[in-house]
């Protein structure tokens, strides 16, 4: 069975703090893809990143970084020096035969 | 290029009524998906069209939900009769390969 677990329901930080959003996935497939999406208060889903199962290289994009570890089936997302505009719900997703999502983590960044 | 559009953005109906949600995918995208998010839960897969054919409808909750995609262009999702537990945000997505584009969602409230 395929499953995505985001154990953190809500995280609150103060601006400039670093924050890591956890994502653990389950699949028996050897080929799969992992995604992170951001849902700001406006409601749309904004694509952030996609990784395939054969590429465990970590990625950094500005203040965002992703740590993919197959050994622990995790694909964690870190925001460095958080800003108020980072406040949103963040979803981790797994694509095998279909794209499935976790329950999301609501991040609130306070000034 | 226009993105995925959904109509209406909000709908408030009474239990027992019928509602039809519409999704217009990005032109040329054969794959179209419907998802639903109930408050606080995961974004749950409902079904997947490839052109006008239902590729996977394993996520459809029950026979009160009917999805169509006539001519392989836009899609409709009809809920008849609506129940209180159908409230949530309904997202549509279209894809070309591994890139999924989500619409802004339709927020459905059943009272």
Contacts between the chains, C-beta under 8 A, distances in Angstrom:
chain1	res1	chain2	res2	distance
A	4	B	42	7.4
A	9	B	40	7.8
A	33	B	98	6.1
A	35	B	100	7.7
A	37	B	102	7.6
A	42	B	104	7.9
A	43	B	89	7.1
A	43	B	104	5.9
A	43	B	105	5.5
A	43	B	107	7.7
A	44	B	102	6.7
A	44	B	103	7.7
A	44	B	104	4.7
A	44	B	105	7.2
A	45	B	43	7.9
A	45	B	91	6.6
A	45	B	93	8.0
A	45	B	102	4.0
A	45	B	105	7.9
A	47	B	99	7.6
A	47	B	100	7.1
A	47	B	101	7.9
A	47	B	102	8.0
A	50	B	98	6.3
A	50	B	99	7.8
A	91	B	43	6.3
A	93	B	43	7.9
A	95	B	98	7.1
A	97	B	56	7.4
A	98	B	33	7.9
A	98	B	45	5.4
A	98	B	48	6.4
A	98	B	56	6.1
A	99	B	33	7.2
A	99	B	45	6.9
A	99	B	93	7.8
A	99	B	100	6.2
A	100	B	42	7.6
A	100	B	45	5.9
A	101	B	35	7.6
A	101	B	42	5.0
A	101	B	43	4.0
A	101	B	44	7.6
A	102	B	42	5.8
A	103	B	40	7.2
A	103	B	41	5.8
A	103	B	42	4.5
A	104	B	42	7.1
A	104	B	43	7.5
